[in-house]
Amino acid sequence: MKAVVYEAFSQPPRLMTVADPSAERHGVVIQVKGTGVCRSDWHGWKGHDPDIQLPHVPGHELAGVVAEVGRDVTKWKVGDRVTVPFVGGCGACPECNSGNQQVCHTQFQPGFTHWGSFAEYVGIHQADLNLVALPEHMDYATAASLGCRFVTSFRAIVDQGKVRAGEWVAVHGCGGVGLSAVMIAQAIGANVIAIDIADDKLALARSLSAVATVNAAQVADVAEAVMEITRGGAHVSLDALGHPTTCFNSINNLRRRGRHVQVGLMLADHAKPAIPMSKVIAHELEIYGSHGMQAHRYDAMIEMITSGKLAPEKLVGKTISLEQSIDALVNMDRFEGTGVTVVTQF
């Protein structure tokens, strides 16, 4: 098969011909029809993820067709249209047994723990537990865009942040994660403020029904700007970028007893950000992480998509070829373009 491979961290990947994967007894092989280009892939390519062993094929936001089925798989057959959470569970640990596969003790992540979906085919473990059926009407680019960004934002807003109608939600960073959070929060009735440093991304957030925007490059104090708009602070705030500044601002702009959800990865030099802990204590703030979403929780999100309350296809910025994914990956730190970039040509 064709695949994008890097043999050293921070060195340009190459489009190569490599061996096809084979299905484990409990797994499947998926013919990839769409795969998102995500900042998490960039972190992996930079060497920030200890799970990656070289040479490596990145890619974890994927959708496609089941091409091969392991002998112990009972729920899936060749030809099924599927997607998969970027975190898969083992099915045997205490977290999996409690339904929390997203924090499985021995989790697998395509594109990190094993070769991923910047390829024509990818192997997926524990298929009966981790695969998700796609609605017939959903195209592969949209399905791939759900990947880690949309589903992580869904869990951050709905399950972790427990956002309620009428609450103020601040979203720091309007990349794929942040724009997903804007769409999901407004769909359940929240008032959303989008914060970024790029006017085009803020304009897209407004088109997705953000009621206010803040350009962080043009205000003296982001937290004060949010406090003024909300008349006291956000009930829920997300750091959708993963940077010490956005993390600090997200916590600092909360009202008393507010909830901060950390969605953007904090790795390498950003792994230990400063936190206004005195305010966390005095105002009884709550801090949550959001790490993917279990396959069994996709049903609620897909129902909202099917009903028209959520429209993730609006977040697809452009579609590219597998060869073009190399430039898209290595240049992710430039934050160029808006929306989600998806590989659809293999």
N, C-alpha and C positions, 0 to 999 in steps of 0.2 A: 504493500500500500504506500501511497504518498503521505508524508508526515513532515511537520516542522520540528526540527531537532536542534537543541543546543548542547554542545559538548563541553562548554565552560561557562561559568556565570559571567554575566555582563558582556559576553562576546556575541556577535551577530549569529542568530540561528540560521539554519539552512533548510531548504526544501529537499528532502531525501526520499529514497525508496527503502523501506524497512519491512521486516516480517509482519504479516498480519497477526493480530491477537487471536487466541483461541479461548473458547468459553470454558470456565471452570465448571465443576459439576453443579454448583449452586448459582452460577452466573449466566450472563448472556454476552454476546457481542452485538454492538449497535453499529449500523452503518450511519455515519454522522451526516445529517442533512443541514444542520446549522449549529454554529458554536460561537458564543460571545467572546469578545476580546475585553478582558477585565483587568483592573488594576492589581488584583490579586495575582494574576499571571505575571505581571510586571515585577511584583515583589519576589515571586519565585525565581524569575530569570535573573534578578539582581543577587540572588543568593540568600534571601532573608528567611527562607523556610528550610528547617533542618531535615524535613522528610524527603526532600528531593535528592535523588541519586543520579549522577551523570553517567551516560548521556540521557537527555530527558526530552519528552514531548509534552508541552504545556496544554492547557485547555480544560475547563471544568464546567462551563455553561453550555449544555448541549441538548440537542433533540435529534431524533432520527427514527430509524426503523430497525426492529430486531432482526438480525441476520443469522444468528446462531444461538441455540438454547442448550444449556447444560442439562445433564440427565436427571438432576434432582429438582429442576424448576417445574412448577405445576401451574402457575398463573399466566404464563406468557408463551406466545408462539411466534414463529418466524413471520414477519410482515406486520406485527403490531407497531403502531405509532406511539412513541414513548418519549418521556424526558426523565430526568433523575435529579434529586437534590445533589448539591456539590459535596455534602457530607453524607456518607452512607454508614449505616449501622451494621454491627456484627450479628445482632439478633440474639445474643446470649448473655450480655453483661447486664448489671442492674439498671443502667440507664435505658438500654433498649427495652428491657422488660417493663419499664415504667412508661414507655412511649416516647422517650426523649433521645431518639437516635442521633439528633444533631450534636449531642455531647457524649456519644459512645466512647467507651474506654479504649476500644481498638478500632476506631473509625477508619474508613478509607475515603480518600478524596482523589478522583481522577484528576490528573494534571499536577498532583503533588505526591501522594503516596505511590502512585504508579502512573504509567504513561496516559496522557489525556487525549483530548478531542480535537487538537489541531492536526487532524489526521482523517483518513477516510473511514477508519474503524476504531472503536474503543471498547475495551472490556469492562464490564461492570459486575461487581460481586453481589452476592445475596440478593438476587433479582426479585424474588417474591416479596421481600421486605422493602426494597428501595426504589423500584421502578414506579412511574406514574403514567397512566394512560392519557393520551392527548385527545381532546375533542376533535372531531373530524373537520370542523370549520377553522381550526387554528393552524396557521401556516408555521413552517419550521423556524423562520426568522423570529417570529413573535415568541414561539415556544422556547427557543434558545435564549431569548432576551430575559426570560423569567429567571433563568440560571441561578446565580447567587444573589444578584442585586435586587431583583423584584421580590423574591421570596424572603430574603433576609429583611427587607424593608417591611414586608407584610407581617412577619413575626415581630419585628421591632415595634411597629405601630399597634398591632392588634393584641398580641400575646404578652409581650414584655412591657411596653408602654401603657397598655390598657387604655388607649385613647377613647374618650367618650365625646358624643356630639356636643358642640358648643365650646369645647376646650380650645385653648390656644396651643398650637404646636409650632415650634421653631425647628427648621431644618437647615443645618449648617453644611453647605456644599451641595451644588446642584449638578453633579455628575449623574451617572445611571442610578446609583443608590438613592441620592437625594431626590431626584425627580420622581422616582418610584414612590418614595415616602410622601411626597407632596400629593401625588395622585391618590394614594391609598387613604391618607388622613382626611382629605377633603371628601372622599367617597363615603366616609362614615360620619360626616357632619362636623368635622373640626375646622377651626379657623387657622390657616397655615401661613406662616411667615417663612419665606425662602431667603437664605443668606448665601452670597457668593461674591466673587470679585470680577465676574465676567457679565457684562450686560446682556449678551445673547442668551446665556444660560438663565439669567433672571427673567428675561422675556418669555422663554419657554416655560418656566415655572408659573408665570402669570397666566399663560395660555392653558395651563393645567389647573387653574382656579386657585392659585395662591392669592390670598387677599391682600398681602403686602410683601414687599421685597426690601432687602437691605444690601447695598453694595458695600462690602466690608472694607474695600479700598478707599471709600469716600466718606466714611464716618469716623469720628474720633474714638468712639467706644461702641462696639457692636452690642454688648450686653445692655448698655443704657438705651440704645436705639430700640431694642426689642422690648425692654421694660416700658418704654414710653408708648409704643404701639399697643401693647397688651394691657396697659394700665396696671402694671404690677408684676409682670413676668409670665413666661410660658408655663403652662401646666406640664407639658412634655416637651423635651428638646432632644434632638438627635445630632450627634456628630457623624455625618454621613461621609466625611472625607477621610478622617484618620490623621490628625495633625495636632501637636500640642496646643496650638492656638485655637483651633476649632473645638477641641475637647474642653479647654478652659472656658471659652465663651459659652459653650452649650450648657455647662453646669452653672456658670455665673449669671445666665439670663433667666434662670428659673424663679418662679414665685415660691413662696413658702410651701413646703411639702410637695414640691414638684418632682418630676421623674426625668432623669437623664438616661438615654440609651446610647451606648457606644456601638456603632455599626462599622465605621471605617476602621480598617486594620491599623494597629499601632505597633510597628516593627522597627528593628534596627535602632537607629538613633532616636526614634520617637517612642520607644517601648515604655519609657517611664516618664510620662508627662506630669507637669505640676497640676495639682488639683486644689481648688479653694476649700480645703477641708474644714476650716472654721465655719464657713457658710453651710457646708453639708450638715454639720452638727447642729448649729444654731437654728437652721430653718428646716431641719428634719428632711433633707433631700434624699431621694432614692436614686441609686446608680445601678444600671443593668447593662449586661452585655447581650448581644444578639448574634448568634452564630448559626446561620442557615435555618432551615425549616424541615421538619420531618415529612416524609412522603405522605403519611396519613392526614396531614393538615392541608395538603394541596387542594382537597375537595372544596373547602370553603372559599379559597381564593379563586378557583376555576369557576365556581358558581357565580361569583361576582363578575368575572370576566364574561361568562356566557350571557348574563342578564344585561350586560352593557354598563354596569356601574364602574368597572375598571376597563381601561383600554390600553394595555401595555404596548400595542402596536404603535401608538403615538410616540413611544420612547425610542424606537429604532431610528437611529440617525442615518446610518448608511449600511449597505451590504457590500462585502468585498470578497476577493478570492483567497484561497489558502496561501498563495504566494504573497499576496498583499498583507496578510496578517503579520508578517515579519516586521515590516515598518510600523504597523499599527501597534504592535507589542512594544518594541524598543523605544517608541516615542511617547508612551503613555504619560510619562512624567511632565510632558509639555501641556497636557490638558487641552489639546486642540479639538475643536468640533463640539457638537452638542449631541446628547442622546447616546444610545448604545450602538456600538459597531458590531456587526454580526457577519461571520464568514458563512457564505451560502454556496460558494462555487468551489468544488473539489476536483 
